[in-house]
Amino acid sequence: MSATNSSIFLSRLRRLPVMDTAGDKLGTVRDVVVQVRSAGRAPRAKGLVVELFAQHRVFVPMVRVHNIEALQVTISGVLNTRRFERRESEMLVFHDLIDAQVKRRGHTKPAWIYDVSIRQARSHDWEIDEVALRASTGPFARRTYDTIVDWSDIDVFVVGAGRSTREVLAQLEDMKAADIARELHDMTPQRRSEIAHALDDETLADALEELPEDEQVELIQALEVERAADVLEEMNPDDAADLVAELTPEVAEKLLDRMEPDEAQDVRRLMEYGEHTAGGLMTPEPVILAPDDTVATALARVRNEELTPALAGMVYVCRSPLEAPTGRFLGAVHVQRLLREPPSVLVSSLVDTDLEPLKPSAHVSTVSRYFATYNLVCAPVVNEERQLLGAVTVDDVLDAMLPDDWRGDQMDGLAPSEAHWSSDRHVRDLELRRARTPDRPKGARDGR
């Protein structure tokens, strides 16, 4: 949605029709989801509760809201039709706030909320801006007066003592995934489970990827099956595959059955490869382009904020289909090369013909030397039929080379030993282990 300097009072959104960019009606706005944040930051408007036909209500993130007009709200992208469920850290504007009695900073008399406004910040988040109040001049007075105040003047939006889980969630809101994982690690199992249930799917998925494996398994098993499947869908497919492989076959199959078919298929495909191979380390969702795509298209794709820096370091040119496993792999293009070329140049004319792709069976020791030889942060994985299966990133290589318990040591604040950081020694250990252990058949995964 384009940025705006003016506030939008949310009462005008209630019951507005929600349209897609083609002009077709999808549903009706029923509420707005907001979340309190710490450190004096304005509460964030997370998204809309939209009622589809047959009174089925779903969540639409604010990033999908394309335009807000007087008579309708227009959204873009794919609509997730999973039924909306409010998290403990969230409040609903119309359900929880409108007509709620609140305390105003510096005043002793009660006030009631009758409207709330939002505005778009520089970060492109939508935040609570002002609150319209109806206040009585006395317990027996008939006259009331209306006033508009800043969000920070209202107690319900300010994190304070005694807010329990909501306070913790507000503090976690602006943390990086690794820091959230550390906070979860330091909690008791019961408290960790409680907070995990209240976190949104994406945040929990990012934090899970940073936790030691035993705590990943503990948390995912503590969730209801539907919720656990949703969280796995938000994880990187290679991390989700590693986690599912640690579960019992019965639990793993139950979760995979509840996942979206495409997401489950990616995880199942990755589980076919050994854990310490290029196939087991790769992600099946790199940036894939057609031969007739231009440099401008490629740069637009790598600017996607959901891509990690490593994954955005290289694009892959393939024949159709453009989802892994693709059609014939034509080559890779480094992002630095894209930055040096005119926007209209075809990416197929820029492929690095000297870069031989990895095979899915390549062991991590081979992969690490490959990365060092070619100074890479990302590399293609291609099968015998020259189909692109995915891409390995340098962070996944490092993760595989470090000792199994490195995440736990990091959480506990232990100083890394020489063995933890001597990559040559660890690679030698892996090679010796590989020499002593025959290759596993396809379909098996190495134990940790």
N, C-alpha and C positions, 0 to 999 in steps of 0.2 A: 504494500500500500504506500502511496506517496506520502511524504512527511507533511505535517501541518503544524502551524503555530497556534492554532485555536483549539480549545477544549470541546469535547463532545459530551453533552449530558446524556447519560445512558437511558433515561426514561423514554427518549425518542426512539430507541432501538427496539423496545419491547414489542413483540408481535409483528415486527417488520418481516416481509417475505425475504427468504434467502435464495438468491439466484446464482446459477453458474455463469461463466463468461459467455456461454452461448445463448443466455436469456431464458433458460428453463428453470422453473421453480423447483427448489430442492426441499424446502421446509420453512420453518418460522423461528425467529429468535425468541427463546424463552428466558434466557438468563445470561449473565456474564460472570466468568470465573476469575477471581482475583486472589493474589497470594501476598501475604505480608512478608517484608524483607527487613533485615537487620541493618545496623550501621547508619540509621537515619535516612535510608533510601525509600523512595516512594513505593507503595505496594504496586505490584505488576499485574496488569490485566493479561491473563494467560490465554483466554479464548472465549468463544461463545458456546452456550448450550443451545443446540438447534434441534427443534422437534421435527422429525420427518413425518411421513404419513403413518397413520395408525398409532400416533402418540409415542413413537420410538424416538428417544432423545440421544443425541450424539454430541461429541466434543469436536469443535473446530478451532485449531490454534489460530492466534491472531496473525501469524505469518501467512495464513491462507486467505485472510480477508483482503480482497482486492480493492474494494471501494465501499464507502458508507454514504448513502444518499438519503434524501428526505423520505423516499417511499420504499427503499429496498436496500439490502446488503448483498454485495456481490462477492463470491469467493472463487478461488482458483485452485487447481490441483485436484488430486484424488481425495475423495471423501471417505474417511474411515467410519464405517457404519457400526462399529462396536458400541454397545449401549454405554452411555455416560455414567461414570461412577465418581463421586467427589472424593478427593483425598482429604486427610485430616488437616493438611496445611492450607486448604483452600476455603474460600468463602464465596457464596453466590450473592450477587448484588441485590437482585429482586427478592430472593428467598430469605436471606439473612440480614441484609442491611437496611433496605427501605422500610421505614416506620420503626426501626430499632431505636431504643432509648440509649443515648451515649452521653459521655462526659466530655465537655469542652475545656481545653486548657485555660486555666485562669478564671473559670466560672464555677459557681456552686450549683446553679440551677440546671435542671435536666433539659435535654434537647433531643429532638427526634430527626432522624435522617429522612428527607423526602426525595433526594436525588444525589447522584454521584457523577462526576465528569472524569474523562480520561483524555490524555494527550500523548502524542508520540515523542519520545525522547530521541536524543542524537544517536543512541545505540539501536534505534528502530524498535525498541520495546515500547509497548503501550503501558502507561503508568497512570495510577489514580492521581488526579490533579486537585480538584476542589470538591467540597461537600456542601450541599445545600441543606440548611437546617430549618426546622420549625421549633421554636422555643416558646414556652409559656412564661408569662411574667409573674406567676404565682400559682399556688396550688388551687386557688378558687377563682382565678381570673379567667374571664372569657376571651380576652384579647390575646392573640399570639403575634409574634413578629418573625419574619423570615430573614435569614442571613446566609451568606456564602463564605466559607472559611477554607483555609488550606488543609490538606489531608492530615498534616502533622499536628493539627490542633485537636484531633479526635482520638480518644484513647484506644478505640478498637483497632486502629492501624499502627499503633506504636508497640513494639516488642518490649515487654517488661517482665518483672519478676512474676513467678507463678503461672507463666504461660505454658510451661511444661513442653510437651511435644511440639507445639506450634513454635515455641521459641527456638528449639533445636533446629527445626526445619527452616526457619527464617535465617539462621546462621549458616546453614549448609547451602542455601540458595545460591550464593555468589562464590562458592568454593570450586576449585578445580576437582576433577574426578579423583585424582590421587589423594587429595586432602580429605575429601568425603570418605574415601575408603579407609584412611587412617582413623578418622573419627569413629566409623563403624567398628573397626578392629578393636578400638579401646573400650567399646561398650560391652556390657554383659550380654550374653546370648539372647536373653529375653528382651532387653532394651534394643539390641540390634535388630531383632525381628520386628519390633514395634515400629521403629523408624523406617525400616525397609518397606513395611506395608503402607506407610504414609507418603513415601517418595513417589514422584511420577515415574513412569516406565523408563523414559530415556535417561534420567539422572541415575536411577538404580542400576540400569544396564551399564552405564559408563563406570560407575563405582565398582560393580562386580568384577569388571575386567582387571581392576587394580588390586583386588583382594587375593590372599593366599587361597589355594584350591579348596582346602577343607572348609573354609568359611564361605566360599562360593557355593559349594554343595549344600552346606547347612542352610544358607539363606534361600536358595532356589527351592529346596524341599519344604521350607516353612511357608511358602506361598501357595495359594490355591492354584490348581492346575491351569485354569484360564489365564490368571495373572502371570504365572511363571512362563507360559508360552508367549505372552505379549512381551515380557522382558527379554526373553531369548531372541525374539524378532528384532529388538532394538540393538542387540549386541552385534559387534562385528562377526560375520559368519565363522571365521576361523576361531575366535574366542568362544563362540557359542558351541562349536563342534568339540572343542577341548573340554568344556564344562559338561556337555551331554555325555561325553565318553566316560566321565567319572561317575555317572549315575548307574544304578542297576538297569539292566536291559528293559525291565518292565516299566520303570518310571521314565526312562529315556524315550521309549516308544510312545508312551501316553502323551508326553509333551510334544513330540514331533507330530503326532496326529492332530494336536490342537493348534499347531502353528499354521500360518498361511502356507499353502502348498508350495509357492515359489521359494519362500524363505526356508521351509523344511527341506526342500530339494537341495538347496545350496549346502546346508549343514550335512545332510546325508552324503553328498558327493565328497565333501572334505573328509568325512570319517572313513572313506575308503583308503586313504593314504596313511602311511606311517607318520606318527607325530613329529619325528625329527627329519622329515623330508620336505622338499620344496612344495609338494602337493598338500602336505599337512599344515604348512606354515602360511600358505597363500590366502588372499582374499579373492573371492570370485567377482568382486565389484570394482575393478579399476576403471579408469576413464578410457572408454573404447569409442573410436571414431570410424566413420566410413571413408573410403578413399577420396570421395569428392567433397569432404568437409574442408573448410578453410581454417587458416590460422586464427581468424577471429572467433570461429566456433569453438576451437580448441581452448583458447584463452578464456572464453566465457565459461566453459565447463570446469576448468581447473580453479576458477575463482569461487566455486561452490564452497561455502564456509564449513560444510559438513565433511569435506575431505581433509584428511590429515596432511600436514606438509609433505611427508614422504610420499603418500599416494598421489599427490598433486605434482610430483616432480617429473612425471613421465606420462605420456599418452600413448595409446596403442591403436594402430591402424589395421582394420580387419575387413574382410568381406562379410556380407550379411549371412547369418543373423549377428547382431551386435551385442548379444548377451552370451556370457560364457556358458557352455563352450561355443565359441564363435564359429564363423566361417573361416576361411584360410587367413592365417596371420601374415600380414605383410611387413610389419616392422614397428619399431618404437621411435618416438620423437621426444627428446629431452625438452623440458619447459624452457630452458635457457635458449635453445635454438628457436623456439616459437617466438620468444621476445625479440629476436634479432631480425625477424622476417616481416614483410608487409602483410597486413591483415587478409588480403585477397589470395595469397598463395595457398595452394592445396597442400594439406598435411602429408599426403602420399608422396610428394616430391622431396620430403625432408627426413624420411626414415633413416635411422642409423643402421646401415647394412652390415657394419662390422660387429654389431652386438648379437652374439648367438644366444638365443633364449635358453632358459633352464628347462630341464626335463622334470616332470613331477616326482620321479623317483630319486632325484639328486639329494644326497645326504646333507645335513646342515653344515658339516665341515667343508663340503664342496661349495655349498652356497655362500658361506662366509668368505672363502677365498675368491669366489667370483665377484662378490661385492667389493672386496679390497682391490682386486685387479683392475676393475673398471670404474672405481670411485663412484659407486652408485648408492642411492637411497631407496631405489625401487627397481624391480626387475620382472620381466615377463616369464610365465610358465606355460609351455606349449607341449602338446602331446605329439605322438608319432604322425598323426594326420594333419599336423601344422595348424591345429585349432588352439586358440588362446583359452586356457583354463582359468587364469587369474594372474595375480601379481604378488610377489613377496616384497615386503618392506623391511627396512633395516631394523626397525624396532622389534619385529617378530623374530628376526635372526638373533638379535642380542638376547631376547627372552629365552630362546631355545638353547643358547650357549651358556647362560648363567646357571648356577646350581638350582635344583628344584625348589629349594626353600628360600630363594633370594627375596621374594616378596614378604615373607614372614619376618625375615631379618630386618628388612627396611622398615616395616611397620613397628617393630620393637626398638628401632633406633640403634641397632647394633652396627658397629664399624665394620665395613666390608673387609674380609680377610684377603690375603694375597691370592688365595685360591679362587676367590669370587671374581677377581678382576684380572686374572692372568688368562687371557683368551687363548694364547698358544697352548698353555697347559691343558685348558679345558677341551680344546679341539683335539689334542692328542688323546685325552681320556676318551672322548667320543669315538675317535677312530679305532682305538684299542678295543673299546666295547663293541664297536660294529664288526671288527675283525673276528671277535670271539663269538658273536651272535649271528647266525644265518639270517638272511633277509626274510621278513615276515610276508606271508601271502597277502594279496590284495584283499581288503576288507578288514584287516587287523590293525589295531593301533597300539603303539608302544606304551607301556605303563610308565608312570613317573616315579 
